[in-house]
Amino acid sequence: GAHHGTVALPVGPLRAAPAPGDPAAGTSEGTDDDADPALRRWRRRVAVVLTLIALGAVSGLVGLWYATAGPGAYTTVPGGLVGADRAAAEEALATAGLGVSAVTEVFDAQAPVQTVVAVEPGEGGRILKEGDVELTVSKGPDLRVVPEGLVGATVEDATAALQAVGLVAVEGERTFDDVAPAGTVLTATAEPGTSLAVGSEVGLRVSDGPAPVTVLSVVGVEAGAARQQLEADGLVVEEATAFSEQYGAGVVMAQDPAPGTAGFRGDTVTITVSQGPPLVEVPNLVGQQFADARAALERLGFAVVREDVLGGFFGTVRSQDATPGSTLPKGSTITLAVV
């Protein structure tokens, strides 16, 4: 009981209590917290940790963006794909972590079959990692078959037939031909059934028809020689015959068409070959007076020779050297024996 009412006093210098209204007065709790160094250190540590956490979150988000949508999400299409065969190109893409989404085949007159001719995106182009590339590969030239029946057709029909299969007709300089009509295809530079790239040219040699000629004159020429001359010019020779007092037998006495006529090889020329003078029937003159007999023969175109027998005193035709009823060429000579 002796200790009742005893109060323990703090050890240390005594401080005067601040007067009411003194600016130094404040809550004893706030003053105590700010004055505690341990508490301040703890608060700083918490702030640092929170800052680091925030920075880590931001960094993670940036990294996620970089890897999924930013530059880190992309790579480039490797080079050397165009010109490579398809298998090699696909292998190169796989090595680069890329795939192939589609392969399109196109005709190409230069690139071998299954050679890559284009890529999308192009070589060196930007593409998402593990993305897909579209390849265009060659299926070789677009070949077309040369149609049948070009030779012998008109140039118009042959041209249309070539155009219908994607080929181009090229007509060369026309040439004369004795058989094929003008405008007919004589030869083609490609055989029927040959395969050519689409758009290839096929040369056509086209007939200009028979060559023009001028008909020579063969009148007065022996028939055989006349035929040779005319046929050498490509003309067809037909013969007719007729009697002629002007041209000897076997000689051309006329021709049709006339000399100097313009024509074409293959035209027909008709030559008329002389059979010599016309034949005249010899009358029976025996018993007639020579003067009458001679007049009759001369009217028929014969020449008359008189041979007197025993002086020919009576002037009567005794015989004749041409048999009555026979025929002789006009102008022939008949001898009469006169007594």
C-alpha positions as CSV (number, residue, x, y, z in Angstrom):
1,G,0.0,0.0,0.0
2,A,3.0,2.2,0.4
3,H,3.4,2.4,-3.4
4,H,-0.2,3.7,-4.0
5,G,-0.2,7.0,-6.0
6,T,3.4,6.7,-7.1
7,V,3.9,8.0,-10.8
8,A,6.9,7.1,-13.0
9,L,8.4,10.1,-14.8
10,P,10.1,10.0,-18.1
11,V,13.8,10.2,-18.1
12,G,15.4,13.0,-20.1
13,P,15.2,16.8,-20.3
14,L,11.9,18.3,-19.6
15,R,10.2,20.2,-22.5
16,A,7.7,22.9,-21.9
17,A,4.2,22.2,-23.3
18,P,3.3,24.3,-26.2
19,A,0.9,27.0,-25.4
20,P,-2.5,26.9,-26.9
21,G,-2.5,28.3,-30.5
22,D,1.3,27.7,-30.8
23,P,2.0,26.7,-34.5
24,A,4.3,24.0,-33.2
25,A,1.3,22.3,-31.7
26,G,-0.1,19.3,-33.6
27,T,-1.2,15.8,-33.3
28,S,1.2,13.7,-31.5
29,E,0.5,10.8,-33.9
30,G,1.5,12.6,-37.1
31,T,4.6,13.8,-35.6
32,D,5.6,10.5,-34.3
33,D,5.1,8.7,-37.8
34,D,7.2,11.3,-39.7
35,A,9.8,11.1,-37.2
36,D,10.2,7.3,-37.5
37,P,13.0,6.5,-39.9
38,A,12.0,2.8,-40.2
39,L,8.6,3.8,-41.3
40,R,10.0,6.1,-44.0
41,R,12.3,3.3,-45.3
42,W,9.5,0.9,-45.5
43,R,7.4,3.4,-47.4
44,R,10.2,4.0,-49.9
45,R,10.6,0.2,-50.4
46,V,6.9,-0.2,-51.1
47,A,7.1,2.7,-53.6
48,V,10.1,1.1,-55.4
49,V,8.4,-2.3,-55.5
50,L,5.2,-0.8,-56.9
51,T,7.2,1.2,-59.5
52,L,9.1,-2.0,-60.5
53,I,5.8,-3.9,-60.8
54,A,4.4,-1.1,-63.0
55,L,7.5,-1.0,-65.1
56,G,7.4,-4.8,-65.5
57,A,3.8,-4.7,-66.6
58,V,4.5,-2.0,-69.1
59,S,7.5,-3.9,-70.4
60,G,5.5,-7.0,-70.7
61,L,2.8,-5.2,-72.6
62,V,5.4,-3.6,-74.9
63,G,7.0,-7.0,-75.4
64,L,3.7,-8.6,-76.1
65,W,2.9,-5.8,-78.7
66,Y,6.4,-6.1,-80.2
67,A,6.1,-9.8,-80.6
68,T,2.5,-9.9,-81.8
69,A,1.8,-6.7,-83.6
70,G,5.0,-4.7,-83.6
71,P,8.2,-5.2,-85.6
72,G,9.1,-8.4,-83.8
73,A,6.0,-10.1,-85.2
74,Y,7.3,-9.8,-88.8
75,T,10.0,-11.4,-90.9
76,T,10.9,-11.0,-94.6
77,V,10.3,-13.3,-97.6
78,P,13.6,-14.9,-98.5
79,G,15.2,-14.2,-101.9
80,G,16.0,-16.7,-104.6
81,L,12.5,-18.1,-104.9
82,V,11.7,-16.8,-108.4
83,G,13.5,-19.1,-110.9
84,A,13.8,-21.9,-108.4
85,D,11.7,-25.1,-108.8
86,R,8.7,-25.4,-106.7
87,A,10.1,-28.0,-104.2
88,A,13.2,-25.9,-103.6
89,A,11.1,-22.8,-103.0
90,E,8.8,-24.5,-100.5
91,E,11.9,-25.8,-98.7
92,A,13.4,-22.4,-98.5
93,L,10.2,-21.0,-97.1
94,A,9.9,-23.7,-94.5
95,T,13.4,-23.0,-93.4
96,A,12.4,-19.4,-92.9
97,G,9.4,-20.5,-90.9
98,L,7.0,-19.6,-93.6
99,G,4.3,-21.7,-95.3
100,V,2.6,-21.8,-98.7
101,S,-1.0,-20.8,-98.8
102,A,-1.7,-21.3,-102.5
103,V,0.0,-22.4,-105.7
104,T,-1.2,-21.0,-109.0
105,E,-0.1,-22.6,-112.2
106,V,0.3,-20.3,-115.3
107,F,1.5,-20.8,-118.9
108,D,5.0,-19.4,-119.4
109,A,6.9,-19.6,-122.7
110,Q,10.3,-19.2,-121.0
111,A,10.2,-20.8,-117.5
112,P,10.5,-24.6,-117.3
113,V,7.5,-26.5,-115.9
114,Q,7.1,-26.2,-112.1
115,T,9.5,-23.3,-111.9
116,V,8.5,-20.4,-109.6
117,V,7.7,-17.3,-111.7
118,A,6.2,-15.0,-108.9
119,V,5.7,-14.8,-105.1
120,E,3.3,-12.8,-103.0
121,P,4.5,-11.0,-100.9
122,G,7.5,-10.5,-103.1
123,E,11.0,-11.5,-102.2
124,G,12.2,-9.3,-99.4
125,G,8.7,-8.3,-98.5
126,R,7.4,-8.0,-95.0
127,I,5.3,-10.9,-93.6
128,L,4.2,-12.1,-90.2
129,K,6.3,-14.9,-88.8
130,E,4.9,-18.3,-89.6
131,G,2.8,-16.6,-92.3
132,D,2.0,-18.0,-95.7
133,V,3.3,-17.1,-99.1
134,E,1.5,-17.5,-102.4
135,L,3.5,-19.1,-105.2
136,T,2.9,-18.8,-109.0
137,V,4.6,-21.6,-110.9
138,S,5.0,-22.3,-114.6
139,K,3.2,-25.0,-116.4
140,G,5.3,-24.5,-119.5
141,P,4.3,-22.8,-122.8
142,D,0.8,-22.7,-124.0
143,L,1.1,-25.1,-126.9
144,R,-1.4,-25.1,-129.9
145,V,-1.6,-27.8,-132.6
146,V,-1.3,-26.8,-136.3
147,P,-4.5,-27.7,-138.0
148,E,-4.9,-30.0,-141.0
149,G,-5.8,-28.8,-144.4
150,L,-3.9,-25.6,-144.7
151,V,-2.2,-26.6,-148.0
152,G,-4.8,-26.4,-150.8
153,A,-7.1,-24.1,-148.9
154,T,-7.7,-20.5,-149.7
155,V,-5.5,-18.1,-147.8
156,E,-8.5,-16.7,-146.1
157,D,-9.6,-20.1,-144.8
158,A,-6.1,-21.1,-143.7
159,T,-5.7,-17.8,-141.9
160,A,-9.0,-18.3,-140.1
161,A,-8.1,-21.9,-139.1
162,L,-4.8,-20.8,-137.6
163,Q,-6.4,-17.9,-135.7
164,A,-9.0,-20.3,-134.3
165,V,-6.2,-22.2,-132.5
166,G,-4.3,-19.1,-131.4
167,L,-1.6,-19.1,-134.1
168,V,-0.7,-16.3,-136.5
169,A,-0.7,-16.7,-140.3
170,V,2.0,-14.8,-142.2
171,E,1.6,-14.7,-145.9
172,G,4.8,-14.4,-147.9
173,E,5.4,-13.1,-151.4
174,R,3.0,-14.8,-153.8
175,T,4.4,-17.1,-156.5
176,F,3.0,-18.1,-159.9
177,D,1.7,-21.6,-160.2
178,D,0.4,-23.4,-163.3
179,V,-2.0,-25.6,-161.4
180,A,-3.2,-23.9,-158.2
181,P,-5.6,-21.0,-158.6
182,A,-4.6,-17.6,-157.3
183,G,-5.1,-17.3,-153.5
184,T,-4.5,-21.0,-152.8
185,V,-2.0,-22.0,-150.1
186,L,0.9,-23.9,-151.7
187,T,3.0,-24.7,-148.6
188,A,3.1,-23.9,-144.9
189,T,6.1,-23.6,-142.6
190,A,4.6,-26.0,-140.0
191,E,3.4,-29.5,-140.6
192,P,-0.2,-30.4,-139.5
193,G,-0.2,-31.7,-136.0
194,T,2.9,-29.8,-134.9
195,S,2.7,-28.2,-131.5
196,L,3.6,-24.5,-131.3
197,A,3.5,-21.9,-128.5
198,V,0.4,-19.8,-128.7
199,G,0.9,-16.7,-130.8
200,S,3.6,-18.4,-133.0
201,E,3.7,-17.5,-136.6
202,V,3.1,-20.0,-139.5
203,G,4.3,-18.9,-142.9
204,L,2.0,-19.5,-145.9
205,R,3.3,-19.5,-149.5
206,V,0.3,-18.6,-151.7
207,S,-0.3,-19.0,-155.4
208,D,-0.6,-16.0,-157.6
209,G,-2.1,-18.2,-160.3
210,P,-0.5,-19.0,-163.7
211,A,2.2,-16.6,-164.9
212,P,1.2,-14.3,-167.8
213,V,2.6,-15.0,-171.2
214,T,2.4,-13.5,-174.7
215,V,1.3,-15.9,-177.4
216,L,4.0,-16.3,-180.0
217,S,3.4,-16.6,-183.8
218,V,3.9,-20.1,-185.1
219,V,2.2,-19.6,-188.5
220,G,4.4,-21.1,-191.2
221,V,6.3,-23.2,-188.7
222,E,6.3,-27.0,-189.0
223,A,3.6,-28.4,-186.6
224,G,6.0,-30.3,-184.3
225,A,8.3,-27.3,-183.8
226,A,5.3,-25.0,-183.2
227,R,4.0,-27.3,-180.5
228,Q,7.4,-27.3,-178.7
229,Q,7.6,-23.5,-178.8
230,L,4.1,-23.0,-177.4
231,E,4.4,-25.7,-174.7
232,A,7.7,-24.2,-173.5
233,D,5.7,-21.1,-172.6
234,G,3.3,-23.3,-170.6
235,L,0.5,-23.2,-173.1
236,V,-1.7,-26.2,-174.0
237,V,-1.7,-27.0,-177.7
238,E,-4.6,-28.4,-179.7
239,E,-4.4,-29.2,-183.4
240,A,-6.8,-28.9,-186.2
241,T,-6.2,-29.7,-189.9
242,A,-7.3,-28.0,-193.1
243,F,-6.3,-28.0,-196.8
244,S,-4.2,-25.1,-197.9
245,E,-3.0,-24.1,-201.3
246,Q,-0.6,-21.6,-199.6
247,Y,1.1,-23.8,-196.9
248,G,2.5,-27.2,-197.5
249,A,1.3,-30.2,-195.6
250,G,2.4,-30.3,-192.0
251,V,2.9,-26.6,-191.7
252,V,0.9,-24.3,-189.4
253,M,-1.5,-22.3,-191.5
254,A,-3.4,-20.5,-188.7
255,Q,-3.6,-20.2,-184.9
256,D,-6.0,-19.1,-182.2
257,P,-5.6,-16.9,-180.3
258,A,-3.7,-14.7,-182.7
259,P,0.0,-14.0,-182.3
260,G,0.8,-11.3,-179.7
261,T,-2.3,-12.0,-177.6
262,A,-1.7,-11.7,-173.8
263,G,-2.6,-14.8,-171.9
264,F,-1.5,-17.0,-169.0
265,R,0.3,-20.3,-168.7
266,G,-2.2,-23.1,-169.0
267,D,-4.2,-21.3,-171.6
268,T,-5.0,-23.3,-174.8
269,V,-3.8,-22.4,-178.3
270,T,-5.3,-24.1,-181.3
271,I,-3.1,-24.5,-184.3
272,T,-4.4,-25.4,-187.7
273,V,-2.0,-27.6,-189.6
274,S,-2.1,-27.6,-193.4
275,Q,-2.9,-30.9,-195.2
276,G,-1.7,-29.3,-198.4
277,P,-4.0,-28.5,-201.3
278,P,-7.5,-29.9,-201.3
279,L,-8.1,-33.2,-203.1
280,V,-9.9,-33.1,-206.4
281,E,-11.5,-36.0,-208.2
282,V,-10.0,-36.7,-211.6
283,P,-12.6,-36.9,-214.4
284,N,-12.5,-39.4,-217.3
285,L,-11.2,-37.5,-220.3
286,V,-10.5,-40.3,-222.8
287,G,-12.2,-39.7,-226.2
288,Q,-12.6,-36.0,-225.6
289,Q,-10.9,-33.5,-227.8
290,F,-7.8,-32.2,-226.1
291,A,-9.0,-28.6,-226.0
292,D,-12.2,-29.6,-224.1
293,A,-10.2,-32.0,-221.8
294,R,-7.7,-29.4,-221.0
295,A,-10.3,-26.8,-220.2
296,A,-12.1,-29.2,-217.9
297,L,-9.0,-30.1,-216.0
298,E,-7.9,-26.5,-215.6
299,R,-11.3,-25.6,-214.2
300,L,-10.7,-28.2,-211.5
301,G,-7.3,-26.7,-210.7
302,F,-5.1,-29.2,-212.5
303,A,-2.2,-28.4,-214.7
304,V,-2.2,-30.2,-218.1
305,V,0.6,-31.6,-220.2
306,R,-0.1,-32.9,-223.8
307,E,1.8,-35.8,-225.3
308,D,1.1,-36.4,-229.0
309,V,1.0,-39.9,-230.3
310,L,1.6,-40.4,-234.1
311,G,1.6,-36.6,-234.4
312,G,-1.7,-36.1,-232.6
313,F,-3.4,-35.4,-235.9
314,F,-6.9,-36.0,-234.7
315,G,-6.5,-34.1,-231.4
316,T,-8.4,-36.8,-229.5
317,V,-7.4,-37.9,-225.9
318,R,-6.3,-41.5,-226.1
319,S,-5.2,-41.9,-222.5
320,Q,-4.5,-40.1,-219.2
321,D,-1.9,-40.8,-216.5
322,A,-4.4,-40.1,-213.6
323,T,-7.0,-42.8,-213.1
324,P,-10.5,-41.5,-213.6
325,G,-12.3,-41.3,-210.2
326,S,-9.1,-41.0,-208.2
327,T,-8.3,-37.8,-206.2
328,L,-5.3,-35.7,-206.5
329,P,-4.2,-32.5,-204.8
330,K,-5.4,-29.4,-206.5
331,G,-2.6,-28.1,-208.7
332,S,-1.4,-31.5,-209.6
333,T,-0.3,-32.1,-213.2
334,I,-2.1,-34.6,-215.4
335,T,-0.6,-35.8,-218.7
336,L,-3.0,-36.5,-221.6
337,A,-1.9,-38.7,-224.6
338,V,-3.4,-37.2,-227.8
339,V,-3.7,-39.0,-231.2
